[in-house]
Amino acid sequence: MFESARLPHVMTREEFAAAEARLRERLLDAQFEVAEQKRAAIMVLINGSDGAGKGEVVNRLYDWLDDHLVETLSYGEPTDEERARPGAWRYWRDMPAKGRIGLVLGSWHHRLLRNRALRRLDKNAYDNALEEMIRSEEMLRLEGVHLIKIWLQMDDAEAQKRLAKLREFDGALRRPAVIEWAEFDAPKARARLIDAALEMIEKTSTGGAPWAVVPASDPRYRDAAVGDLLLQTLQQAAAGAEPSHRTRAIAAPASALPRPSLVSALDLSRKHDPDAYAQELRALQRRLTEATTAKGFRDSGLVLVFEGNDAAGKGGTIRRVREALDPRRFRVHGVAAPTDEERARPYLWRFWRNVPRRGDVAIFDRSWYGRVLVERVEGFAAPEDWMRAYQEINDFERQLGETGYLVVKFWLAISQEEQLRRFQDREEKPFKRYKLTPDDWRNREKWSLYEAAMTEMIDRTSSRLAPWTMVEANDKKYARLKVLRTIVERLEA
Amino acid sequence: MFESARLPHVMTREEFAAAEARLRERLLDAQFEVAEQKRAAIMVLINGSDGAGKGEVVNRLYDWLDDHLVETLSYGEPTDEERARPGAWRYWRDMPAKGRIGLVLGSWHHRLLRNRALRRLDKNAYDNALEEMIRSEEMLRLEGVHLIKIWLQMDDAEAQKRLAKLREFDGALRRPAVIEWAEFDAPKARARLIDAALEMIEKTSTGGAPWAVVPASDPRYRDAAVGDLLLQTLQQAAAGAEPSHRTRAIAAPASALPRPSLVSALDLSRKHDPDAYAQELRALQRRLTEATTAKGFRDSGLVLVFEGNDAAGKGGTIRRVREALDPRRFRVHGVAAPTDEERARPYLWRFWRNVPRRGDVAIFDRSWYGRVLVERVEGFAAPEDWMRAYQEINDFERQLGETGYLVVKFWLAISQEEQLRRFQDREEKPFKRYKLTPDDWRNREKWSLYEAAMTEMIDRTSSRLAPWTMVEANDKKYARLKVLRTIVERLEA
């Protein structure tokens, strides 16, 4: 989840100055509008590991906003008054009035996360508590409270370094640094905390109150991104827009700031040594055959998903996988336009009917992800429909994973230049010409839209049970071996 | 939950003939309309204890509908094909196409209920499975599948009798009776099953797919009620209406058939022996004082809710309770129109801020139920807002209950004649005149609307942790003693 937040997000001093000037003016305008209307309250929940700069973000927002209409709501250990009442009472007590903005440090997620990371809650109890939280947040939303749930994402080592600095600095100012997670001083404990946080973000990102994971390594980018999210919410609230009521699905809290695509982090020029290729291919195929004919595999099952750019080499890769499988026990499903039968039923029906028997392999050459890729980009699906698809897909794959299936998903990525070369090659060779359609040229023009949709897809659906693997595919041999190796290693694990 | 379904619901032969004639014609019209549009599929899930007549209902619906456009989907023990795939696969496989109606016996609720009643699932695992089910059902709804979730409610002894008869009868026809719950032959096992079912109905009644609990003792009423629910859904689907998307809250699947009010089951003429009153009052008050000053009470807390007809005697009853309490440790909250402060925040805020400290008592003279009573009847709240209030209130009271508070709720009921007598009395006596407002007379004109709202309120919010107590209040002394006794007994338990 949120792979893309781990990419470097930086802003130069000049970029920040420009963004800040723009934000200050617009934030104030929108804030006064909301204050005058008294129709909506805004709560900005600022969460993240210590050292990611939660306090700094709050200070920055105070700089940008009219501070008479803002209040900080900060929760640490409960007081006696609070302890004498149900846990939710203190958050209710401090609820900001309509027209006002509350900046929340230590929100209701905190106690839950802590108990989960300290292993005081088992999975089921945690899930229940999260569902209860979802219901409360939905109720707030319907009552006119807009929630902005922010997780400041920072590499652990970096956070520790910044924290050490912050302590020094704050010591000089005689102001205590905001330390929320004092109990998680050991690296192992922090890892458990991050795990619990990811689980929470995955499960409680709803259409009405999605999480925004904000890369926090660069304070300038971090503050501008948070300011931008707040601005969007204020503007929506001022326009009287209620958040979508149609769906509990994951929506995209997209910042207007430039976001790097996941492909930008790949080294597409990776190549495999052509001489060693054949031998390694055979070895991997042999391991795949062994793993899928082993006795234990009969209670399991394998679902392979291939997505990627047009002409990225899905077909050839699938062939190398297929060769290693017992032909009675696999099936390749190409995804074309839905039939009448399929159109008459819910979207996922055509994939459910192709769920393999246990012990079999289903290979999907394009898949249920069509809804959040082509259907989204081409406008074949309404936003509320593709937005809820993220959660439905996660649920579908979780059902497969929890009943013993292995779900392995690949995105085959090539560069725009490589794609052009392959298209031209297809045009020239008569036996390849059938592979190229006018659609392919049209999709190519929307390259950046597809790339943004792909990045969000992977951010939202790379779950712990069914993670995505990005495959550098400019070199076909490299791609094939990486795919086979990934499958074999997941099967053998 | 669903107290009112336990009242006798009967139809004479003549009433049924009239209802049937009406239903047949309209069902066919609506069915053909839906079939032509091919926009919505309908699934009628028929659940209930064995003997309640699930099979009979299906047969009856076939009589009334065009049977080419209907299919029965019946699930028992999974077949080998089904066992080889995830549990949800068989339901997906059989999904009726748009334009068609599926009558489902043994729906996805069945396996869950069974595992819960056999204690194979603990509370948390059950809750999680129910939430997953809610998400799936919501997805179906958004994909154009209308679910009608029916629970046929029948007294256990009666169901057993009917079942014995049915076995005989069906034996003669050489047709097996539909026995879904063969493992629950012992009365104790059946009680656990009913418990698990109630829990499920309470937790999975959402705005988009609410349960309808249909009284099934009288086959005529039962069939007419189910037919009526199907008709409403078909007509909505034909009109292109999507079920409310705004809310996951409990909606009211109200049948157009006459429904007895919960008050009709009360004997309002109950009286207490006036000579013994004073003595018993003192004795109960003494027990109340003891219970609320006991050491254990400091970790608990008491929340009392008084609702009822105007002039039902809430004030006098509250006085008798109050007299027994330590004045430093209780507070009476009258509920008037919300203040500006309150209006600027979510509805439940003004009640949350009055949640007592542990060890204290809060008495609410009218309460958060205003939203589903006066605000509903007078139109102060939009339907989607009062509909979601049922679930929000259940969540609120559950949070109180789970953190150790005792929530005790009373409905004080008087007859229309008694109310008139008391109004006239108030008009005549100058010192009582302030108690009577023009509103009281206006509300009186909407007596039956208030009674229906009250019945639904009690059906939807009488939970296991916070049940309602109906109080026959024509005789004030009887009412006061019943209230005190209920509080004392719950405290002592």
HADDOCK unambig.tbl for C-alpha pairs under 7 A between the chains (distance, minus, plus):
assign (segid A and resid 84 and name CA) (segid B and resid 357 and name CA) 5.14 0.50 0.50
assign (segid A and resid 84 and name CA) (segid B and resid 358 and name CA) 5.31 0.50 0.50
assign (segid A and resid 85 and name CA) (segid B and resid 357 and name CA) 5.35 0.50 0.50
assign (segid A and resid 85 and name CA) (segid B and resid 358 and name CA) 6.12 0.50 0.50
assign (segid A and resid 86 and name CA) (segid B and resid 400 and name CA) 6.62 0.50 0.50
assign (segid A and resid 86 and name CA) (segid B and resid 403 and name CA) 6.00 0.50 0.50
assign (segid A and resid 89 and name CA) (segid B and resid 352 and name CA) 6.53 0.50 0.50
assign (segid A and resid 92 and name CA) (segid B and resid 349 and name CA) 6.28 0.50 0.50
assign (segid A and resid 92 and name CA) (segid B and resid 352 and name CA) 6.54 0.50 0.50
assign (segid A and resid 93 and name CA) (segid B and resid 353 and name CA) 5.86 0.50 0.50
assign (segid A and resid 97 and name CA) (segid B and resid 344 and name CA) 5.07 0.50 0.50
assign (segid A and resid 97 and name CA) (segid B and resid 345 and name CA) 5.56 0.50 0.50
assign (segid A and resid 98 and name CA) (segid B and resid 344 and name CA) 5.04 0.50 0.50
assign (segid A and resid 98 and name CA) (segid B and resid 345 and name CA) 6.43 0.50 0.50
assign (segid A and resid 124 and name CA) (segid B and resid 124 and name CA) 5.37 0.50 0.50
assign (segid A and resid 124 and name CA) (segid B and resid 125 and name CA) 5.80 0.50 0.50
assign (segid A and resid 124 and name CA) (segid B and resid 128 and name CA) 6.75 0.50 0.50
assign (segid A and resid 125 and name CA) (segid B and resid 124 and name CA) 5.81 0.50 0.50
assign (segid A and resid 127 and name CA) (segid B and resid 128 and name CA) 6.87 0.50 0.50
assign (segid A and resid 128 and name CA) (segid B and resid 124 and name CA) 6.75 0.50 0.50
assign (segid A and resid 128 and name CA) (segid B and resid 127 and name CA) 6.86 0.50 0.50
assign (segid A and resid 128 and name CA) (segid B and resid 128 and name CA) 6.35 0.50 0.50
assign (segid A and resid 140 and name CA) (segid B and resid 346 and name CA) 6.72 0.50 0.50
assign (segid A and resid 143 and name CA) (segid B and resid 346 and name CA) 5.23 0.50 0.50
assign (segid A and resid 245 and name CA) (segid B and resid 245 and name CA) 6.06 0.50 0.50
assign (segid A and resid 245 and name CA) (segid B and resid 246 and name CA) 4.84 0.50 0.50
assign (segid A and resid 246 and name CA) (segid B and resid 245 and name CA) 4.88 0.50 0.50
assign (segid A and resid 246 and name CA) (segid B and resid 246 and name CA) 6.20 0.50 0.50
assign (segid A and resid 344 and name CA) (segid B and resid 97 and name CA) 5.08 0.50 0.50
assign (segid A and resid 344 and name CA) (segid B and resid 98 and name CA) 5.04 0.50 0.50
assign (segid A and resid 345 and name CA) (segid B and resid 97 and name CA) 5.55 0.50 0.50
assign (segid A and resid 345 and name CA) (segid B and resid 98 and name CA) 6.41 0.50 0.50
assign (segid A and resid 346 and name CA) (segid B and resid 140 and name CA) 6.71 0.50 0.50
assign (segid A and resid 346 and name CA) (segid B and resid 143 and name CA) 5.22 0.50 0.50
assign (segid A and resid 349 and name CA) (segid B and resid 92 and name CA) 6.24 0.50 0.50
assign (segid A and resid 352 and name CA) (segid B and resid 89 and name CA) 6.53 0.50 0.50
assign (segid A and resid 352 and name CA) (segid B and resid 92 and name CA) 6.55 0.50 0.50
assign (segid A and resid 353 and name CA) (segid B and resid 93 and name CA) 5.84 0.50 0.50
assign (segid A and resid 357 and name CA) (segid B and resid 84 and name CA) 5.12 0.50 0.50
assign (segid A and resid 357 and name CA) (segid B and resid 85 and name CA) 5.36 0.50 0.50
assign (segid A and resid 358 and name CA) (segid B and resid 84 and name CA) 5.27 0.50 0.50
assign (segid A and resid 358 and name CA) (segid B and resid 85 and name CA) 6.09 0.50 0.50
assign (segid A and resid 400 and name CA) (segid B and resid 86 and name CA) 6.62 0.50 0.50
assign (segid A and resid 403 and name CA) (segid B and resid 86 and name CA) 6.01 0.50 0.50
